[in-house]
Amino acid sequence: MSRLDFDFYESEDPVWNPALLTIPVPGIRKMVNLASTMDDVIHLSIGQPDAPAPPHVIQATVDALEAGQTGYTMDAGLPELLEALAEYNGERYGRAISPENILVTTGATEAIYLALTAVSAPGREFIVPDPAFMLYAPLIRMNGGEVRYIPTRAENNHQLDPQEVIDAIDTNTHAIILNSPSNPTGTVYPRETVEMIVQEAAYRGIYVISDEVYDHLVYDRDYAGVLSCCSDLDHVMIISSFSKTFSMAGMRIGWLIASQGAIRKLRRYHMFTTTVANTPCQWAGVAALRGDRSFIRDIISTYKARRDRLVQLVEQTPFLEGYVPDGAFYLFPALPEGVNGNNVALRLLRETGVCTIAGDTFGESCRNALRISYATSIDQIERAFERIIPWMEKQDFG
Ligand SMILES: Cc1ncc(COP(=O)(O)O)c(C=O)c1O
């Protein structure tokens, strides 16, 4: 354990800004670090596609480097990429937007960081589904904002009740965070849910900050992106990236769409954080959007087949309550009420060599859950459950 260096994250040494204490020990790192010390681990923990970026995207990066594209771009992003993003998002969501509505960032992560830390402040409350991607709550709290969690449940496919969200809005509410398809649940919100929340938020003058990095990974369902549900951009920030759809996670290119006024503010902030996103990889983004995108159909059918097999296997596993997730590449099954998912994930890893992520990494109301990723082959998923099922059969969670 000593070489895992957890103390670094938990240090209360006065040299550090106390705000850093809002950043938890990352549950994912903890498991993946432990797994790296073991042999024969099967990972159901991975949060990125298992295939590399398409060849034409890789070639565009090489071409950009060879053409000497190694300097800074304009602060909002490479003009060619801003144009391509405006056209792509405009076509996909049926709303005309201009390059001035877009900021290119270092992955969706920088866009989330900019959006949340630019608007969070003491006395402001943010509505966040629970469970949710682990960046949101710490970034809100780091700047003094408060998180109002809306719990969702496996028995309800982790759907968000829009009325519950609306009822949670009070005078301090500053923004609502949405993430559909969701990490960690794979849940896709129906159009009625997104429309109801976005319209009510605009009416009350609060922001909807929507993380849509899995927007293409949706199986047999309509996808309601916020851009297709809002009447104007005055109260929305939409965040996405090339990481998941185009297998470009390591190339670190994302974007944020908002009103031109909001983009002007965030551009300044962006200059003081990362200056600009990686130049050759912005050219790769242009190639990804302008080039052949037919491979996306194939990855959707690959993920869907994996999802279907995983759902069957979870159904056959004692103590796990699953459901059918409609998007991304995660399932977030529940263990019986009161069972500590953290202990189960650790024991599963130590005793069977299968690495999953404990539910408490993603919020407060899901300590009895596990996140299972299917960004891996059906063969690996089946091998993992050949270990998980007999292990679960031996447990006594009563
Ligand atoms: C919901 C969600 N948002 C954002 C990100 C980060 O994306 P990026 O690689 O573009 O920074 C991830 C990565 O796992 C994610 O799951």
Ligand as a Chemical Component Dictionary entry (heavy atoms), coordinates in Angstrom:
data_LIG
# 
_chem_comp.id                   LIG 
_chem_comp.type                 NON-POLYMER 
_chem_comp.pdbx_formal_charge   0 
_chem_comp.three_letter_code    LIG 
# 
loop_
_chem_comp_atom.comp_id 
_chem_comp_atom.atom_id 
_chem_comp_atom.alt_atom_id 
_chem_comp_atom.type_symbol 
_chem_comp_atom.charge 
_chem_comp_atom.model_Cartn_x 
_chem_comp_atom.model_Cartn_y 
_chem_comp_atom.model_Cartn_z 
_chem_comp_atom.pdbx_ordinal 
LIG C1 C1 C 0 -19.130 12.463 -18.204 1  
LIG C2 C2 C 0 -17.736 12.812 -18.581 2  
LIG N1 N1 N 0 -17.432 14.091 -18.831 3  
LIG C3 C3 C 0 -16.191 14.456 -19.174 4  
LIG C4 C4 C 0 -15.179 13.531 -19.301 5  
LIG C5 C5 C 0 -13.814 14.002 -19.671 6  
LIG O1 O1 O 0 -13.707 14.061 -21.058 7  
LIG P1 P1 P 0 -12.379 14.605 -21.774 8  
LIG O2 O2 O 0 -11.501 13.401 -22.026 9  
LIG O3 O3 O 0 -12.867 15.173 -23.057 10 
LIG O4 O4 O 0 -11.742 15.590 -20.904 11 
LIG C6 C6 C 0 -15.446 12.182 -19.057 12 
LIG C7 C7 C 0 -14.367 11.188 -19.134 13 
LIG O5 O5 O 0 -14.476 10.070 -18.697 14 
LIG C8 C8 C 0 -16.759 11.817 -18.690 15 
LIG O6 O6 O 0 -17.075 10.540 -18.449 16 
# 
loop_
_chem_comp_bond.comp_id 
_chem_comp_bond.atom_id_1 
_chem_comp_bond.atom_id_2 
_chem_comp_bond.value_order 
_chem_comp_bond.pdbx_ordinal 
LIG C1 C2 SING 1  
LIG C2 N1 SING 2  
LIG C2 C8 DOUB 3  
LIG N1 C3 DOUB 4  
LIG C3 C4 SING 5  
LIG C4 C5 SING 6  
LIG C4 C6 DOUB 7  
LIG C5 O1 SING 8  
LIG O1 P1 SING 9  
LIG P1 O2 DOUB 10 
LIG P1 O3 SING 11 
LIG P1 O4 SING 12 
LIG C6 C7 SING 13 
LIG C6 C8 SING 14 
LIG C7 O5 DOUB 15 
LIG C8 O6 SING 16 
# 
